[in-house]
Amino acid sequence: MSRRSISLLKNLARNTTGSGSGFQTRSVTYMPRPGDGTPRPVTLIPGDGIGPLVTNAVEQVMEAMHAPVYFEKYDVHGDMKKVPQEVIDSIRKNKVCLKGGLKTPVGGGVSSVNVQLRKELDLYASLVNCFNLPGLPTRHENVDIVVIRENTEGEYSGLEHEVVPGVVESLKVITKFCSERIAKYAFEYAYLNNRKKVTAVHKANIMKLADGLFLESCREVAKKYPSITYNEIIVDNCCMQLVSKPEQFDVMVTPNLYGNLVANTAAGTAGGTGVMPGGNIVTTEQIENMKTEGNVGKDKIVQQKTANPVALLLSSAMMLRHLQFPSFADRLETAVKRVISEGKYRTKDLGGDCTTQEVVDAVIANLD
C-alpha cells in the first residue's frame, strides 16, 4: 500500500472517529453526470434591511467553497410600485432566485412587492422546514415539521376595496384548482421525502364553503396516497398544539393566511425564524425562489450588523440541491450545523453576541 493511501486512510479515520462533533463529512458518494458541474446563474435580490447582510453572507460562502453558481444581482426594494420587468425576466430565464426580505409598508394602500412576485411568477407553494438543530437548546425536542402553504389566493391576495367611506371589504377567494395543486404538492413532497403524515389546517367549522372546499380537495388527493396518514386540525387548536406538543406534526398543508401563522409558530418552537430554511416554489417552470424568514429586521440589527445568516445559508443549501449539486449542499449544511453545535459563534437571537461576518467566517472555516 502506498504512503498516500495510508495517509488518506488515517485522515478518514480521524474525521469519522476523532472529531466528536457527530457530523460525518462524506457519508455518501455522489456520481454526477458529465456536464453537471456547469456553473448555473442565480438571480439575486438583496432586498431591504438585513437582506444585503445575509445575502452577502451567502455570496461569501459560495465563493469560498467554489460552488458552481454565479449571481445576477438586482436592486429591488419594498417601496417600489412594481417589480422591474428585467428582474422578472432574469428569474424566468435562470429559474432560480435568492432574495432577502423586502419591506412591505403597513397600510396606505401600497401593495406588497413580495405578493407581486408570487403572483407574477405563480409561486404557489411556500415551504418552511422547522427542525431542532444539534447544540441549540429549545423548549421542545424532536421537532421536524414541514409547513407547505398555498401562496397565491386566500386573504393574502390583497383583493380589497372601500365600499363607502368607513367600510372596507376584503375578499377571501379559494378555488378547487389551487387547493388541489397545493395538496398534491404536499403529498408528493411527503412521499418523496419518506414522511409519514400530512395534516390539513383549516377553519371549516366557521368558513364552511371556502375552507370546506380546501378540505374537500385535500381529502380527494389523500386517497391517492394510502401509505401516508392524513388528518385535519382547526387552525386555533393547531396553534395551541404547536406550542405544547409540536413533535406530533410532520407535514402540514395550509391555505395562505393560516400558513404564515403556523410556519412562524412552528419556527418558534425550534429556535426561531433566524435558523429555519424555506422557499417559494412553482413546479411548472421549476422556479425556486429561496428566501430568508421574510422580514427585514430591526434598524438596530442592521446598524450593528448582527443579523443571523443561518436561515438563508440553509435555504441556499436547499437551492443547491434543487440545482442538483448535492455534495455542495451537504458541505454547506454540515458547516452551518457544526458552527451551531459548537456554540461559539452565534448572533444575539441565538444567545450569542457575534456579528454576521463572524458567523460567516466560522462557517467558511468549517467547510470541508
VOKE-265518 format. One record per residue (C-alpha): x, y, z. Coordinates in steps of 0.2 Angstrom, whole numbers. Layout:
<atoms>
atom east X	north Y	up Z;
...
</atoms>
This chain:
<atoms>
atom east 0	north 0	up 0;
atom east 7	north 17	up -5;
atom east 11	north 31	up 8;
atom east -3	north 42	up 0;
atom east -16	north 28	up 3;
atom east -10	north 26	up 21;
atom east -11	north 45	up 24;
atom east -29	north 45	up 16;
atom east -35	north 31	up 27;
atom east -28	north 40	up 43;
atom east -37	north 56	up 38;
atom east -53	north 46	up 35;
atom east -52	north 38	up 52;
atom east -48	north 54	up 61;
atom east -63	north 63	up 53;
atom east -76	north 49	up 57;
atom east -70	north 44	up 75;
atom east -60	north 58	up 82;
atom east -70	north 74	up 79;
atom east -83	north 71	up 92;
atom east -95	north 83	up 84;
atom east -106	north 70	up 77;
atom east -105	north 76	up 59;
atom east -98	north 65	up 46;
atom east -90	north 74	up 32;
atom east -93	north 62	up 17;
atom east -106	north 49	up 21;
atom east -112	north 47	up 3;
atom east -103	north 46	up -13;
atom east -111	north 56	up -27;
atom east -109	north 51	up -46;
atom east -113	north 67	up -56;
atom east -115	north 65	up -75;
atom east -103	north 74	up -86;
atom east -108	north 92	up -88;
atom east -117	north 93	up -71;
atom east -104	north 105	up -65;
atom east -108	north 118	up -77;
atom east -110	north 135	up -67;
atom east -128	north 140	up -65;
atom east -134	north 158	up -65;
atom east -145	north 163	up -50;
atom east -155	north 179	up -49;
atom east -150	north 188	up -33;
atom east -161	north 201	up -24;
atom east -153	north 208	up -8;
atom east -168	north 217	up -3;
atom east -171	north 229	up 12;
atom east -165	north 230	up 30;
atom east -154	north 214	up 34;
atom east -156	north 207	up 17;
atom east -140	north 214	up 10;
atom east -131	north 207	up 25;
atom east -137	north 189	up 24;
atom east -137	north 188	up 5;
atom east -118	north 194	up 6;
atom east -115	north 180	up 18;
atom east -121	north 168	up 5;
atom east -111	north 175	up -8;
atom east -95	north 174	up 3;
atom east -98	north 156	up 7;
atom east -102	north 151	up -11;
atom east -86	north 159	up -17;
atom east -76	north 150	up -3;
atom east -82	north 133	up -7;
atom east -81	north 136	up -26;
atom east -99	north 132	up -29;
atom east -104	north 131	up -47;
atom east -116	north 146	up -46;
atom east -114	north 164	up -50;
atom east -126	north 178	up -46;
atom east -135	north 191	up -57;
atom east -139	north 205	up -44;
atom east -154	north 217	up -45;
atom east -158	north 232	up -34;
atom east -176	north 229	up -29;
atom east -185	north 237	up -13;
atom east -201	north 236	up -5;
atom east -206	north 254	up -8;
atom east -206	north 251	up -27;
atom east -223	north 252	up -35;
atom east -219	north 236	up -45;
atom east -205	north 224	up -48;
atom east -194	north 229	up -63;
atom east -198	north 219	up -79;
atom east -179	north 215	up -81;
atom east -180	north 206	up -64;
atom east -195	north 196	up -69;
atom east -186	north 191	up -85;
atom east -170	north 186	up -76;
atom east -179	north 175	up -64;
atom east -189	north 167	up -78;
atom east -173	north 164	up -88;
atom east -162	north 157	up -73;
atom east -177	north 148	up -65;
atom east -169	north 151	up -48;
atom east -169	north 167	up -37;
atom east -161	north 170	up -20;
atom east -168	north 185	up -11;
atom east -168	north 194	up 6;
atom east -183	north 202	up 14;
atom east -192	north 216	up 5;
atom east -200	north 228	up 17;
atom east -219	north 230	up 15;
atom east -227	north 247	up 20;
atom east -240	north 245	up 33;
atom east -257	north 252	up 27;
atom east -258	north 266	up 15;
atom east -264	north 256	up 0;
atom east -247	north 251	up -6;
atom east -246	north 233	up -12;
atom east -233	north 221	up -7;
atom east -219	north 218	up -19;
atom east -217	north 201	up -11;
atom east -235	north 197	up -16;
atom east -232	north 204	up -33;
atom east -218	north 192	up -36;
atom east -228	north 177	up -30;
atom east -242	north 182	up -42;
atom east -231	north 186	up -57;
atom east -222	north 170	up -56;
atom east -236	north 160	up -49;
atom east -225	north 154	up -34;
atom east -240	north 144	up -27;
atom east -231	north 134	up -14;
atom east -222	north 141	up 1;
atom east -211	north 128	up 10;
atom east -203	north 131	up 28;
atom east -194	north 117	up 37;
atom east -194	north 119	up 56;
atom east -182	north 107	up 65;
atom east -171	north 106	up 80;
atom east -153	north 110	up 77;
atom east -140	north 100	up 87;
atom east -132	north 111	up 101;
atom east -146	north 124	up 100;
atom east -157	north 122	up 116;
atom east -175	north 124	up 114;
atom east -191	north 121	up 124;
atom east -196	north 106	up 113;
atom east -186	north 92	up 106;
atom east -189	north 80	up 91;
atom east -197	north 94	up 81;
atom east -196	north 91	up 62;
atom east -211	north 100	up 54;
atom east -213	north 105	up 36;
atom east -226	north 118	up 33;
atom east -232	north 119	up 15;
atom east -243	north 135	up 12;
atom east -254	north 139	up -3;
atom east -246	north 156	up -9;
atom east -257	north 164	up -22;
atom east -275	north 166	up -15;
atom east -285	north 167	up 1;
atom east -284	north 183	up 12;
atom east -266	north 187	up 6;
atom east -272	north 190	up -12;
atom east -274	north 208	up -7;
atom east -292	north 209	up -15;
atom east -300	north 223	up -5;
atom east -308	north 239	up -8;
atom east -318	north 253	up 1;
atom east -336	north 251	up -2;
atom east -341	north 268	up 6;
atom east -331	north 279	up 17;
atom east -328	north 269	up 33;
atom east -332	north 252	up 26;
atom east -319	north 241	up 18;
atom east -322	north 224	up 10;
atom east -308	north 211	up 9;
atom east -311	north 196	up -1;
atom east -306	north 178	up 3;
atom east -305	north 168	up -13;
atom east -302	north 149	up -13;
atom east -303	north 138	up -29;
atom east -303	north 120	up -31;
atom east -288	north 121	up -44;
atom east -277	north 130	up -31;
atom east -282	north 119	up -17;
atom east -279	north 103	up -26;
atom east -262	north 109	up -33;
atom east -256	north 113	up -15;
atom east -262	north 97	up -8;
atom east -254	north 87	up -22;
atom east -238	north 96	up -19;
atom east -239	north 92	up 0;
atom east -242	north 74	up -3;
atom east -229	north 72	up -16;
atom east -216	north 80	up -5;
atom east -221	north 69	up 9;
atom east -220	north 53	up -2;
atom east -203	north 58	up -10;
atom east -195	north 63	up 7;
atom east -202	north 47	up 17;
atom east -213	north 57	up 28;
atom east -227	north 48	up 36;
atom east -241	north 61	up 39;
atom east -249	north 76	up 31;
atom east -260	north 87	up 42;
atom east -273	north 99	up 34;
atom east -275	north 115	up 44;
atom east -292	north 124	up 42;
atom east -307	north 134	up 49;
atom east -320	north 125	up 40;
atom east -331	north 125	up 56;
atom east -334	north 143	up 53;
atom east -329	north 146	up 34;
atom east -339	north 131	up 28;
atom east -338	north 135	up 10;
atom east -321	north 142	up 7;
atom east -311	north 131	up 19;
atom east -323	north 117	up 16;
atom east -318	north 117	up -2;
atom east -300	north 117	up 3;
atom east -303	north 101	up 14;
atom east -313	north 93	up 1;
atom east -298	north 95	up -11;
atom east -286	north 88	up 2;
atom east -297	north 73	up 5;
atom east -298	north 69	up -13;
atom east -279	north 70	up -15;
atom east -276	north 60	up 1;
atom east -285	north 45	up -7;
atom east -271	north 43	up -20;
atom east -258	north 41	up -6;
atom east -264	north 27	up 5;
atom east -246	north 24	up 13;
atom east -247	north 42	up 20;
atom east -258	north 46	up 36;
atom east -270	north 60	up 33;
atom east -278	north 71	up 47;
atom east -286	north 88	up 49;
atom east -285	north 101	up 63;
atom east -294	north 118	up 66;
atom east -281	north 132	up 65;
atom east -284	north 139	up 83;
atom east -282	north 121	up 90;
atom east -267	north 119	up 79;
atom east -258	north 134	up 86;
atom east -261	north 128	up 104;
atom east -255	north 110	up 99;
atom east -239	north 118	up 91;
atom east -233	north 126	up 106;
atom east -237	north 112	up 118;
atom east -233	north 96	up 108;
atom east -225	north 101	up 91;
atom east -217	north 84	up 89;
atom east -234	north 76	up 84;
atom east -234	north 85	up 67;
atom east -225	north 80	up 51;
atom east -230	north 89	up 35;
atom east -243	north 102	up 37;
atom east -253	north 109	up 22;
atom east -262	north 126	up 24;
atom east -271	north 140	up 15;
atom east -262	north 156	up 13;
atom east -265	north 166	up 29;
atom east -265	north 151	up 41;
atom east -249	north 145	up 34;
atom east -240	north 161	up 38;
atom east -246	north 160	up 56;
atom east -242	north 141	up 58;
atom east -225	north 142	up 50;
atom east -219	north 156	up 62;
atom east -226	north 147	up 77;
atom east -218	north 131	up 71;
atom east -201	north 140	up 69;
atom east -203	north 147	up 86;
atom east -203	north 130	up 94;
atom east -187	north 125	up 86;
atom east -176	north 140	up 88;
atom east -184	north 155	up 78;
atom east -186	north 161	up 60;
atom east -167	north 165	up 60;
atom east -162	north 147	up 58;
atom east -177	north 140	up 48;
atom east -174	north 137	up 29;
atom east -188	north 139	up 16;
atom east -193	north 144	up -1;
atom east -207	north 148	up -13;
atom east -209	north 136	up -27;
atom east -218	north 134	up -44;
atom east -216	north 117	up -52;
atom east -222	north 121	up -69;
atom east -207	north 132	up -73;
atom east -196	north 125	up -60;
atom east -193	north 142	up -52;
atom east -187	north 140	up -34;
atom east -187	north 157	up -25;
atom east -177	north 154	up -10;
atom east -179	north 167	up 4;
atom east -175	north 172	up 22;
atom east -188	north 172	up 36;
atom east -196	north 186	up 26;
atom east -193	north 200	up 37;
atom east -181	north 214	up 35;
atom east -175	north 215	up 54;
atom east -174	north 230	up 66;
atom east -164	north 245	up 62;
atom east -153	north 242	up 76;
atom east -148	north 225	up 69;
atom east -144	north 232	up 53;
atom east -133	north 246	up 60;
atom east -124	north 234	up 72;
atom east -123	north 221	up 58;
atom east -128	north 207	up 69;
atom east -141	north 199	up 58;
atom east -142	north 180	up 59;
atom east -137	north 172	up 41;
atom east -141	north 154	up 46;
atom east -159	north 154	up 38;
atom east -153	north 160	up 21;
atom east -137	north 149	up 22;
atom east -148	north 133	up 25;
atom east -160	north 140	up 11;
atom east -145	north 141	up 0;
atom east -141	north 123	up 3;
atom east -159	north 119	up -2;
atom east -156	north 129	up -18;
atom east -140	north 119	up -22;
atom east -150	north 103	up -20;
atom east -163	north 109	up -32;
atom east -149	north 113	up -44;
atom east -143	north 95	up -42;
atom east -127	north 100	up -33;
atom east -130	north 89	up -18;
atom east -112	north 87	up -12;
atom east -110	north 106	up -11;
atom east -127	north 107	up -2;
atom east -120	north 94	up 11;
atom east -104	north 103	up 13;
atom east -113	north 120	up 17;
atom east -126	north 112	up 28;
atom east -114	north 102	up 38;
atom east -103	north 118	up 41;
atom east -118	north 128	up 47;
atom east -124	north 114	up 59;
atom east -106	north 112	up 65;
atom east -105	north 130	up 70;
atom east -122	north 130	up 78;
atom east -117	north 114	up 88;
atom east -101	north 121	up 94;
atom east -110	north 136	up 101;
atom east -95	north 148	up 100;
atom east -101	north 159	up 85;
atom east -119	north 164	up 87;
atom east -129	north 180	up 84;
atom east -139	north 188	up 98;
atom east -156	north 180	up 93;
atom east -147	north 163	up 97;
atom east -140	north 169	up 114;
atom east -123	north 175	up 107;
atom east -115	north 192	up 103;
atom east -107	north 189	up 86;
atom east -109	north 199	up 71;
atom east -115	north 192	up 54;
atom east -97	north 192	up 47;
atom east -90	north 182	up 62;
atom east -103	north 169	up 59;
atom east -99	north 169	up 41;
atom east -81	north 167	up 44;
atom east -84	north 152	up 56;
atom east -95	north 143	up 43;
atom east -81	north 146	up 30;
atom east -68	north 139	up 42;
atom east -79	north 123	up 45;
atom east -81	north 120	up 26;
atom east -73	north 103	up 22;
</atoms>
